[in-house]
Amino acid sequence: MLRIIAGKYRHLLIKAPEVTTTRPTTDKVREALMSIIGEKVIDAVILDLFAGSGALGLESLSRGGRECYFLDKNFKAYQTIKNNIETLKIEEQTHVNKGDFHTYLKSLSDKNIKFDIVYLDPPYKFKEYYQGAVDLLIELDLLNKDCLIVKESDEELNEDERFVYHKKYHYGIVYLLLERTLK
């Protein structure tokens, strides 16, 4: 079981999917990340790509995010996210989908949706997903001005020169790279 750390749903428990391919972002890392992001989360439209339990998006909504889009390819993860959303009673603020990120991002571009915060936390063995997801987010014009992209990995990631801001953090075996757009 995981818990929401702060905000409106503070201390409420959420579940992690019972699969070996998903490793939820720890409380320590989520708390540090939310401290870094601060008030940027307030009224933000969020994308939690490769969402797993949905903990990052749910924590963001608890702290004042307006709306969150969740995607995971794994059926058990998808079901877990839906159940966590029902537990928190926040269906009206959320959109949960199961499938491939390429297809999903293309479907969002047809709806003219733009994000303020994007969480990218794919299975660590799929390093190419970071670049692929960012390429599509930019190509499909899904990022608002001053969008924050948060990449979580088990190793230090290279900075993407298309962004104007880069900041790296390291917590045990977890590396975070925060990058920001300015259009």
N, C-alpha and C positions, 0 to 999 in steps of 0.2 A: 504494500500500500504506500502511496505517496500522499503528501498533504499540500494544500495550497498554503503558501507561506504568509502572505499578507493581503490586505485589501478586504473587499466586501465578503469574500468566501474564506477568509483566514481560518486556518486549522481544519477545514473540511477535508475529508479523505477522498482520494480518487484512486482508481486502480491502474495498474500497468498491464499491458497484454501479456498473456502467458505464452510467449514465444521466445526463442533464443536469439532471434535476429534484432530484437528491440532492446535497447538499454536506455531507460529514461534518464533525462538530465537530473542529476542529484539535487537535493535540496540546497546544498552548499553552493553549487554552481548557479542554480536558478536565482538564489538570493543575491549572489554577487552580481549576476547579469542584470537583475532588476534594479539594483542600486546604481549600476552604471547607466542604464537607460533612463532612469528617473522619470520625470514628468513627460518625456516623449511618448510614453505609452497612453497617456490620457487622450481620449477621443480618437485613438489611432485605429485604422483599418489594418488588420494583421493577417499575414499568411504564415501558417505553420505547415511547411512542406516536409514530408517524411515524418509526420507528426507522432507516430508511436502511441503514447498514452494521451497526447495532446497537452501535456503538462505546461509547456512554454506558452501556448496560446491561452490556456485556461488561467494561468497565473497572470497573464497580461490583461485579460478581461476582468479578473478580480481587482486589478489595480487601476481600472478606469478605461480600458480599451473599449472602443465602440462596437467593433464587429471582428470576428475571426473566421477565416477560411482554413479548414483542416484537410489535409490529404495524406493518405497512406495507402500503399499497395496491398498490404497484408490484411486479409479479412478479419482476423482476430483483433488487430490494432484498430481497424475501422469500427468494429463493434464496441471495443473498449472506449474509444473516443465518444461514440454516441451515448453509451451508458454513463460516462462521466458527465457529459452535458446534461443528461436527464437528471442525474443526482444533484447537480448545481442549479437545475431549473433555468437554463439560459438558452433554450432552443432558439428564441427569437434573435439572438446575437450571433448565431453560429451557422456555418454551412460545412457539412462533413461529406467528403467524397472518398471513394475507393478507386484506385486506378493508377495509371502511369502518369508521371508528372508532365511529360510532353503534351499529351492529349488534354490534360486538365488545364494547364496554363493557356493553351490555345483556346479552350472553351471560355476561360475568363476574359480573354481579350475581346471576344465577341460581345461581352456584357459591359464593356467600358469600365471595368473595375481597376482601381489603382491602389497600391499599398503604401502604407507609411512605415511598416516594420515587416521584415521577412526573416523567418527563422529557417535555416537550412541545416538539417541534422540527419543526413542520409546514413545508411549503414556504412561504417567506416571503410569497408573493403571496396566501396564504390566511389573512389575519389573523383572520378570523372563527372559525377552527378553535380558537384558544386559548380563546375564550369558550365555544364549543360544547362542547369537551372538558371544561372545568372545570364547566360547568353539569351535564353528565351525570354526572361523577364525584361531585358533591355530591348530585344528585337520586337517584342509584342507591346512595348510601351506600358508595362504594368506597374511602374514605379513612380510614385509622386515625387515632386521636388523634395530634396532633403530626406529621402527614404533611407532607413537604416537596415542594413543586411547583416545578420548575425550568423556566422558559420561556426559550427561546433565539430571538432574532429579529435582523433587520438594522436595527431601529430600537427606540428606547426604548418599552416597553409600559406601559400604565396599570396601576396597582395595583388589585387586586380587594379591595374593602372587606369581603368575607366572611372574609378571612384576617386573622390578628392580627399577622403579621410580614411585612415587606416589605424586601428588600434588593436594590439594583441594582448591577450591575457592567458595565463596558464594556471590551472587548478588540478594538481595531482596528474592524472593521465588525460585530462581534458584540456584542449586548447580552444580558445575562442578567438575569432577574428571578426571585428566589427568594422564595417565599411559603410560609407555614406555617399549618396549621390548629391549632386548639385547641378541642376539643369538651368 
